[in-house]
Amino acid sequence: MAMHVTVDANRMPSTRSRKSRLYPWLVFALTFALLLSDYMSRQVLSAVFPILKSEWSLSDSHLASLNSIVALMVGLLTLPLSLVADRWGRVRSLTLMAVLWSLATLACAVAASFDQMLWARFLVGVGEAAYGSVGIAVVLSVFAPRVHAAMGASFMAGGSFGSVVGVALGGLLAVHLGWRWSFAAMAVFGLILVALFRAVVNERRLARYAVDQNQPSAACVDAPRRLRAPLSSLYTNPSVLCAYIGGGLQMFTAAVLLAWMPSYFNRYHHLGTAKAAGVAAIFVLLVGSGMVVCGIITDRIGRADMSRKWTTAVVFCAISLVCLPVGFWLASGALSMVLIGLGAFFSAGSSGPTAAMVANLTHTTVRASAMGTLTVANNLLGLALGPFVVGILADHFGLLRALELAPLTYVAAIVALVIGKRLYPAGVRRFNALNESAAYSLR
């Protein structure tokens, strides 16, 4: 009997090790796939902008409001819903969110007027509100901190990749089947994915495979429920605040590219709806690819010194600040496309570094709430504000001029990130003091 126990015990670590290498990637794949659905449902609207503008006689401001209402609701509801998810259960929360945004996207397909579409998009925003923050918290919980920038950037890049599919496929379906089928297809895809996600991912398995630098020992499995870091810790660390602000501001121009590139190619390169969406999708793909590559670069550069991750974020912003205005100013030609493409590649490159900084400086028990705060900043300062501001500027000065001006927000982002780097050592000391206090309280 004892011999059997010994053999089983010796085999267990090998089995767990093998599982631990596979299941985290499965969690990432399914959570990432739902993020694709999230942004497919959100950005398919951009592909049909020209059709809706003509069919419903809408101004650019009206079109921008249909886009920005989603990001606005995400910005307003992310934090409270993230707090709920930290307590009610992240998997259950993600499942409910995905069902809601899919059904709301289906409502977009049957909208008969601008007002009905606006209400349906409002519900899409409610459903998508906390998915990014809770989803990234789930992903980071099963991966080691040393790869958080790469994993965080790769996850958030799902927004760009989902936008690519939403814009390209949406434009194609709109031309061949009508714009309503563009929304219906995204809704069905989301409902299929959420069923698969719920069948594979659950809270118990996530807890079993959790990997975290401040995770309690196995003897204290229930400790996080008994003791939580105070919510004030999300806002009392100045370095984290700089990461929130810098991360949000760097998303401003990336959001503009996601929303307005199809219209740019339609108006200034005289491409039809489907072709404009297809070409724009290439540039949106560059945004997502840049997020992944920049995250990997950041992890490599910051391996020995975590503060270098702030520097990479600043460099990525600076490249886009230079390339995008010049590219749009040139208006046409190979050099213009190269500069716009280069600027798009680095336009959201700071997403991984800022997510890594937030994750590294906040306690695991409030991780979803921390990512929720970052998502609030990303949406209110970037995803909601960017397309809407450019829509207003386009009505007054033309879309091309508005696109030239949009990258100036990188100046403010760079200032916030530079300040964050200077305050980072003090932020680490504050975080370590919080962990020591938590560990002492658990004894």
C-alpha positions in Angstrom: 0.0 0.0 0.0 2.7 2.4 1.0 4.7 1.5 -2.1 1.7 2.4 -4.3 1.4 5.7 -2.5 5.0 6.5 -3.1 4.8 5.6 -6.8 1.7 7.7 -7.3 3.3 10.7 -5.5 6.4 10.4 -7.7 4.3 10.4 -10.9 2.0 13.3 -9.9 4.6 16.1 -10.5 5.3 14.8 -14.0 1.6 14.7 -14.9 0.9 18.1 -13.4 3.9 19.5 -15.1 2.7 18.2 -18.4 -0.8 19.6 -17.8 0.5 22.9 -16.7 2.2 23.4 -20.1 -0.9 22.7 -22.1 -3.9 24.0 -20.1 -2.6 27.7 -19.8 -2.2 27.8 -23.5 -5.7 26.4 -24.0 -7.0 29.1 -21.6 -5.2 31.7 -23.6 -6.5 30.4 -26.9 -10.2 30.4 -25.9 -10.0 33.7 -24.0 -8.2 35.2 -27.0 -10.8 33.8 -29.4 -13.6 35.5 -27.4 -11.6 38.7 -27.6 -11.6 38.3 -31.4 -15.3 38.0 -31.3 -15.5 41.0 -29.0 -13.8 43.3 -31.5 -15.3 41.6 -34.6 -18.7 42.7 -33.2 -17.4 46.1 -32.3 -15.5 47.0 -35.5 -17.7 45.4 -38.1 -19.5 48.7 -38.0 -16.5 50.5 -39.5 -16.7 48.4 -42.6 -20.3 49.5 -43.3 -19.8 53.2 -42.5 -20.0 54.2 -46.2 -23.3 52.2 -46.6 -24.9 53.5 -43.5 -23.8 57.1 -44.3 -25.6 56.9 -47.6 -28.6 54.8 -46.6 -29.5 56.8 -43.4 -28.0 60.1 -44.5 -25.6 60.3 -41.5 -22.9 62.8 -40.8 -19.4 61.7 -39.7 -20.3 62.7 -36.1 -23.3 60.3 -36.2 -21.0 57.5 -37.5 -18.5 58.3 -34.8 -21.1 58.2 -32.1 -22.1 54.7 -33.2 -18.5 53.6 -32.8 -17.7 55.6 -29.6 -20.8 54.6 -27.7 -19.4 51.1 -27.3 -16.0 52.3 -26.0 -17.8 54.9 -23.8 -19.8 52.2 -22.1 -16.7 50.0 -21.7 -15.0 53.0 -20.1 -17.8 53.7 -17.6 -18.7 50.1 -16.7 -15.3 48.3 -16.8 -14.3 49.0 -13.2 -17.5 48.2 -11.4 -18.0 45.0 -13.5 -14.4 44.0 -12.9 -14.9 44.4 -9.2 -18.0 42.1 -9.5 -16.0 39.6 -11.5 -13.2 39.5 -8.8 -15.9 38.4 -6.3 -18.6 36.6 -8.3 -16.2 34.6 -10.5 -14.2 35.6 -13.6 -15.3 32.7 -15.8 -19.0 33.2 -15.1 -18.6 36.9 -15.7 -16.8 36.4 -19.0 -19.5 33.9 -20.2 -22.4 36.3 -19.4 -20.6 39.2 -21.1 -20.0 37.3 -24.3 -23.6 36.2 -24.5 -24.8 39.7 -24.1 -22.6 41.3 -26.7 -23.4 38.6 -29.2 -27.2 39.1 -28.7 -26.8 42.8 -28.9 -24.8 42.5 -32.2 -27.7 40.4 -33.5 -30.0 43.4 -32.6 -27.8 45.6 -34.7 -28.5 43.3 -37.7 -32.3 44.1 -37.4 -32.0 47.8 -36.6 -34.3 49.9 -38.8 -32.9 53.4 -37.9 -30.0 55.3 -36.4 -31.7 55.4 -33.0 -32.3 51.7 -32.9 -28.7 51.0 -34.0 -27.4 53.4 -31.3 -29.3 51.5 -28.6 -28.1 48.1 -29.9 -24.5 49.4 -29.9 -25.1 50.7 -26.4 -25.9 47.1 -25.3 -22.8 45.8 -27.2 -20.8 48.2 -25.1 -22.4 46.9 -21.9 -21.6 43.4 -22.8 -18.0 44.1 -23.8 -17.4 46.4 -20.8 -15.1 44.3 -18.6 -14.2 41.5 -21.0 -10.7 42.9 -21.7 -9.8 43.5 -18.1 -11.2 40.2 -16.7 -9.9 38.2 -19.7 -6.4 39.5 -19.3 -6.5 38.8 -15.6 -7.4 35.2 -16.3 -4.6 34.8 -18.9 -1.9 36.4 -16.7 -3.0 34.3 -13.7 -1.7 31.1 -15.4 1.6 32.5 -16.9 4.8 33.5 -15.1 5.4 37.3 -14.5 8.6 37.2 -16.7 6.4 36.9 -19.8 3.5 39.2 -18.7 4.4 41.9 -21.3 4.4 39.5 -24.2 1.3 37.6 -23.0 -0.5 40.8 -22.2 0.3 42.4 -25.5 -0.6 39.2 -27.4 -3.9 39.1 -25.7 -4.7 42.7 -26.3 -3.6 42.4 -29.9 -6.7 40.2 -30.3 -8.6 43.5 -30.4 -6.7 44.5 -33.6 -6.9 41.0 -35.1 -10.6 40.8 -34.4 -11.0 44.3 -36.0 -9.2 43.0 -39.1 -11.6 40.1 -39.4 -14.6 42.2 -38.5 -13.7 44.9 -41.0 -12.6 42.6 -43.9 -15.3 40.0 -43.5 -17.9 42.6 -42.7 -17.2 44.6 -45.8 -17.3 41.4 -47.9 -20.6 40.2 -46.5 -22.1 43.7 -46.8 -21.3 43.8 -50.5 -22.6 40.3 -51.3 -25.4 39.7 -48.8 -26.2 43.1 -47.4 -24.8 45.0 -44.3 -27.3 43.3 -41.9 -25.6 39.9 -42.5 -22.3 41.4 -41.5 -23.6 41.9 -37.9 -25.5 38.6 -37.9 -22.4 36.6 -38.8 -20.4 38.1 -35.9 -23.2 37.4 -33.5 -23.4 33.7 -34.4 -19.6 33.3 -34.2 -19.6 34.8 -30.7 -22.4 32.5 -29.4 -20.5 29.4 -30.7 -17.3 30.5 -29.0 -18.9 31.2 -25.7 -20.3 27.7 -25.5 -16.9 26.2 -26.2 -15.2 28.5 -23.6 -17.7 27.6 -20.9 -17.3 23.9 -21.6 -13.5 24.0 -21.1 -12.6 26.8 -18.7 -13.8 26.9 -15.0 -12.7 28.6 -11.8 -11.4 25.3 -10.2 -9.0 24.6 -13.0 -7.8 28.2 -13.1 -7.0 28.0 -9.4 -5.1 24.7 -9.9 -2.8 26.1 -12.6 -2.4 29.6 -11.1 1.2 31.0 -11.3 1.8 34.2 -9.5 4.6 36.0 -7.7 2.4 36.9 -4.8 0.2 33.8 -4.8 -0.2 32.2 -1.4 1.1 28.7 -0.7 -0.9 25.6 -1.2 -1.6 25.5 2.5 -3.4 28.8 2.1 -5.5 28.1 -1.0 -8.6 29.9 0.4 -6.5 32.8 1.8 -7.2 35.2 -1.1 -10.9 35.0 -0.3 -10.3 35.7 3.4 -7.8 38.6 2.7 -7.9 41.0 -0.2 -5.6 43.8 -1.0 -7.4 47.1 -0.5 -8.9 48.7 -3.6 -7.1 51.9 -2.7 -3.9 50.1 -3.7 -5.1 50.5 -7.3 -4.8 54.2 -7.1 -2.3 55.1 -4.4 0.8 54.0 -6.4 1.9 56.9 -8.6 3.7 54.7 -11.0 0.6 52.7 -11.6 -1.4 55.8 -12.2 1.1 56.9 -14.9 0.8 53.5 -16.5 -3.0 54.0 -16.6 -2.7 57.4 -18.2 0.1 56.6 -20.6 -1.6 53.4 -21.7 -4.9 55.2 -22.3 -3.4 58.1 -24.3 -1.3 55.8 -26.5 -4.6 54.0 -27.6 -6.1 57.3 -28.9 -4.5 57.1 -32.3 -4.6 53.3 -32.6 -8.4 53.6 -32.1 -8.6 56.2 -34.8 -6.9 53.9 -37.2 -9.2 51.0 -36.3 -12.3 53.1 -36.9 -11.5 55.5 -39.8 -9.1 53.7 -42.1 -11.9 52.1 -44.2 -13.4 55.6 -44.7 -9.9 57.0 -45.5 -9.3 54.6 -48.3 -12.9 55.0 -49.5 -12.7 58.8 -49.7 -9.1 59.6 -50.6 -8.1 56.5 -52.6 -11.5 56.1 -54.2 -11.9 52.4 -53.3 -15.3 50.6 -53.1 -16.7 49.5 -49.7 -15.3 45.9 -49.8 -11.9 46.9 -51.2 -11.5 49.8 -48.8 -12.3 47.5 -45.9 -9.8 44.9 -47.2 -7.0 47.4 -47.6 -7.8 49.0 -44.2 -7.7 45.5 -42.6 -4.0 45.2 -43.6 -3.2 48.3 -41.6 -5.3 47.1 -38.7 -3.4 43.9 -38.8 -0.2 45.9 -38.5 -1.5 47.4 -35.3 -2.2 44.0 -33.8 1.1 42.5 -35.1 3.0 45.4 -33.6 1.4 44.9 -30.2 2.7 41.3 -30.1 6.2 42.1 -31.5 6.5 45.1 -29.2 5.5 43.0 -26.2 8.1 40.3 -27.0 10.8 43.0 -27.5 9.8 44.6 -24.2 10.1 41.3 -22.3 13.6 40.7 -23.7 14.8 44.2 -23.0 13.3 44.3 -19.6 14.4 40.8 -18.5 17.3 42.1 -16.4 15.8 45.5 -15.5 12.0 45.8 -15.4 12.3 49.6 -15.5 13.4 49.4 -19.1 9.9 48.4 -20.1 8.9 52.0 -19.6 11.6 53.1 -22.0 10.4 50.7 -24.7 6.9 52.1 -24.3 8.2 55.7 -24.8 10.2 54.7 -27.9 7.1 53.0 -29.5 5.0 56.1 -29.0 7.8 58.4 -30.4 8.0 56.3 -33.6 4.3 56.6 -34.3 4.3 60.3 -33.4 6.8 61.0 -36.2 5.6 58.5 -38.9 1.8 58.9 -38.9 1.4 62.7 -39.3 4.0 62.8 -42.1 2.4 59.7 -43.8 -1.1 61.3 -43.8 0.4 64.7 -44.9 2.0 63.1 -48.0 -1.6 61.8 -48.8 -0.6 59.3 -51.5 2.3 57.3 -52.9 4.5 54.5 -51.7 6.3 56.6 -49.1 3.0 57.6 -47.5 1.8 54.0 -47.2 5.1 52.9 -45.7 5.1 55.7 -43.1 1.5 55.0 -42.2 2.1 51.3 -42.0 5.2 51.9 -39.8 3.2 54.2 -37.5 0.4 51.8 -37.3 2.7 48.9 -36.4 4.0 50.9 -33.3 0.7 52.8 -32.6 -0.4 50.5 -29.8 3.0 49.0 -29.0 3.0 50.4 -25.5 0.0 48.3 -24.5 2.1 45.3 -23.5 4.6 47.3 -21.4 1.8 49.3 -19.6 -0.2 46.1 -18.9 3.0 44.4 -17.5 3.7 47.4 -15.2 0.1 47.4 -13.9 0.3 43.6 -13.3 3.7 43.8 -11.6 2.6 46.5 -9.3 -0.8 45.3 -8.2 -1.8 42.4 -5.9 -3.3 39.3 -7.5 -6.6 39.5 -5.5 -7.4 42.8 -7.3 -5.8 42.0 -10.6 -9.0 42.0 -12.6 -9.9 45.4 -11.0 -6.4 46.7 -11.9 -6.8 45.7 -15.5 -10.3 47.1 -15.4 -8.9 50.5 -14.4 -6.4 50.2 -17.3 -9.2 49.3 -19.6 -11.2 52.3 -18.4 -8.2 54.5 -19.3 -7.8 52.8 -22.6 -11.4 53.4 -23.5 -12.1 56.8 -22.1 -8.8 58.3 -23.2 -8.4 56.3 -26.4 -11.0 54.0 -27.9 -14.0 56.2 -27.1 -12.4 59.6 -27.4 -10.2 59.0 -30.4 -12.8 58.1 -33.1 -15.3 60.6 -31.7 -12.9 63.6 -31.7 -11.7 62.7 -35.2 -15.3 62.5 -36.4 -16.0 66.0 -35.1 -12.7 67.3 -36.6 -13.6 65.6 -39.9 -16.9 67.4 -40.1 -15.1 70.8 -39.7 -11.7 70.3 -41.4 -12.0 67.0 -43.4 -11.0 63.5 -42.5 -7.5 63.8 -43.8 -6.6 66.8 -41.7 -8.1 65.1 -38.6 -6.0 62.0 -39.2 -2.9 64.2 -39.4 -3.6 65.8 -36.0 -4.6 62.7 -34.1 -1.1 61.4 -33.4 -0.3 64.6 -31.3 -1.8 62.8 -28.3 1.4 60.7 -28.2 3.2 63.7 -26.7 1.0 63.5 -23.6 1.4 59.7 -23.5 5.2 60.1 -23.6 5.2 62.6 -20.7 3.1 60.3 -18.5 5.3 57.3 -19.3 8.5 59.2 -18.6 7.1 60.3 -15.2 6.1 56.7 -14.5 9.6 55.4 -15.1 11.0 58.0 -12.7 8.5 57.0 -10.0 8.9 53.2 -10.7 11.5 52.5 -7.9 9.2 54.1 -5.3 6.3 52.1 -6.8 8.1 48.8 -6.3 8.8 49.6 -2.7 5.2 50.5 -2.1 4.1 47.2 -3.7 6.6 45.1 -1.7 5.4 46.7 1.5 1.8 45.8 0.6 2.8 42.2 0.0 4.7 42.0 3.3 1.7 43.3 5.1 -0.6 40.7 3.4 1.9 37.9 4.2 2.1 39.0 7.9 -1.7 39.1 8.2 -2.0 35.5 6.8 0.2 34.1 9.6 
